């Protein structure tokens, strides 16, 4: 086994993300519950696709298997559970940063070998990625961080100031419609994911001649009108 394969074998990606049903309750991006569930379904599908391309083993922590009274306790328990399975490093990500790439995950797998922590800051004061080495994981300190606040990243920098830490580029995350639009604007015009998420938050044009309905997004076939006189068909 070469060094790179060894690093991958000893690293696990922890996807800490709720189901689309639960996310639509806790993060109501749009007023329609149907559209919310569809949005989060696509967000979950995208992050899983990104993870699977790495060929790194992963665990999915959601509302069905999380343990703890609050977010800090739940994410700490999930990380500890992965370490107890024998992994040396854990890369924790969520489902709300669709700009995260397979390349970044693979590079993080290498970077954590020479660092105690890797953090990817988002543009709302939180983090979209945390990579942790087992030998530097302190459950008490980790649990007490100001999770789900705009102060999280600054607190992380203070808490781990004496550790070997590397910071990744800042990315957008998704908490509201404005965030969704910002993320969508970073993708190329022909990107299918961009088209899908924009179609969820805007009114969908129905193609009567093809009998296209909202549910057709499930098959990635739909009409989206962004305000121009032309309709664009993505298949």
N, C-alpha and C positions, 0 to 999 in steps of 0.2 A: 504494500500500500504506500503510495507516494504521500508527501507532506500535505498536499492540497486535499486529497481524498480523506486523509486522517482528520484534518480540520473539519471537513464536512461531516464525517461520521460522528465526531464528538460534539457537534453543534445541532441544536434543535430550534426550529422557528415556532414560537408560540403565538398563534393568532388569537388575540383576546377580543372577541367580537360577538355581539348578540345576534340572534336570528333576525330575519327581516321583520317578523311580526313584533318582536320585542323592541327593535330599533324604531319602528314606526310609532311606538308609544312613547319612548323616551326621547327620541329626536324627531319630532314632527316637522320635517322640512317644508312640506306643502300641506294644504288643508285637507286634501282627499286622502283617506286612509289607504285606499286602493293604490294610489300613486306613490304614497310613502313606502308601502310594502314593496312595490315594484322597484323603486329607487334603491332601497337597501338590499333587495335581492340581487340587483345588478352590481352594487358595490361589493357585496360578499363574493359574488362570482368572479369579479375582477381580481380581488386580492388573492383568492384561492388559485386562480390561474397563474398569477405572478409567483406565488410560492411554489407551485408544482413544477414550474420551469426550472427552478434551482436544483431540483433533485435532492434537496435537503429534507430530512424527516421533519414532520411538523405535528403539533398538537393544536386542536381547536378548543378553546375555552369559551363556553357560552353560558346562558342562564340555566341550562340543564345540569351543568357539572361544576359550577363555581361555588366556593365555600367562603363565607365571611359575611359580616354585617354591613360592610361598606366597600367602596371601590378599592381602597388601599389594601384591605384585608383579602379581598378576592384575587387581585392581581398578584399579590405576594404569595398567596397559597398556590396559585397556578404555577408560578415560577418555581417554587420549592418542590412541587410535585414533579416537574420535569427534571430538576437536578437529582432528585431521589431515584430517577430511572437510570442514572449513570452518565448523563451528559455533562460536559465541562463548561459549555457556554450556551446561553439562551438568547435568542433574538426575539424581542417582543414587539409585535405590530398590531394595529387595529385595522378596521375596514373603512376608515374615513379619510384616507390619504391616497387617492387613486394615482397620484403622480409617482408613488413609490415604484421602483422598477426591480426586475430580477437582477440586473447588474448591481444595483446598490446592495441588495441582500447578499450576493456572492462576495462583493468587496468587503462588506461588514464581517462576513465569516473569516476573512483573512485578517482584518484590522483588529479584531478582538483578541487575536493571539498575542499581540504586543501591547494591549491596553487593558485597563480594568473595566472600563465602561465605554460604550459608544452611544451618543445621543443624537437623534435627528430632531431639531426644533421645528415646530410648525409656526405659522404666522399669527396664531391666536394666543401665544404664550405658553403653549403646551409642548408635547413631543409626539412625533409620529412613529419613532423607533427608539427602542432601548436594547442595547446588547450588554449582557452581564456575564462575567466569568464567575464560576462557582466559588472560587476562593475569596472573592471580594463581595459576595452577596451577604448583606446584613439585613435580616428580615425586619428588625425593629426600626432601623433608619428608613428603610424602603416604605414600610407601612405608613409612617408618619408624614410622608411627603404630601404637599397640597394638591392632591389629585383632582382633576377636572376643574381646575381654576386657571386663570390667566397668569398666575404667579409661579406655576409649576417649573418652567424652564429656569427662571432666575434662582429659584430655590435649589434646583438640582445643581446648578453651577456652584453655589455656595456650599452645599452639603458635600460635594465631591471635589472640592478645590484642591485637595491634597492627593488625589488619586491620578493615575494615568488615564486621561480622558481624551477622546477625539470627538469632535462635533461634525456632523454631516451638514450638507446644504439645507437651508430652510425651505420647507414646502408648505403648500396650502393644505388645510384640512377642511372638513365639511361639517358645519354646524347649522347653517341656514341657507336660504335660497341664494343670497349674495355669494356665499362661499362656493356653492355649486357652480354658479356662473363663472366665478374666477377660475376654478379648476378646469371647467370646460374650455375656457379660452386658451389654456396652455396646450391643448391637443390640436393636431392638424385638422383642417376643415373636413377632411374625408374620414377622420377617425370614427369608427362605428360606436365606440363607447361615448364619445363626445355627443354624437347624435342621439343616443339613447337617453342620456341624462338630461339633455336639453329638452327632449320631447316629453319627459316626465314633468318638468317644471313649467313648461309652456303649453298652450293649447295645441292639441294634435289635429292636424288636417286629416280628414277622412277622405279616402279615395273611393268614391262611390262606384266607379267603374270596376274596381278590383275588390269591392266589398271589404276593404281594409278596416279593422277595428282596433281599439286601443290595445286589446289583448295580443294583437299581432306582434307587438314589441317582443313578446316571449320568443318569437321565431326570428327576431332581428329583421323584420320586414315592415317598414312603416313609412309614412309621409310626414315630413316635418317642414313647417313653414316658419321661417325666422323673420317674416315681415316683408320679404321681397315678393314680387309678382310670380316668382317661379317656385315650384315645389320640387323637393329633392328626394329621390327614392334611394334608400340604402338597403342593400340586400346582403 
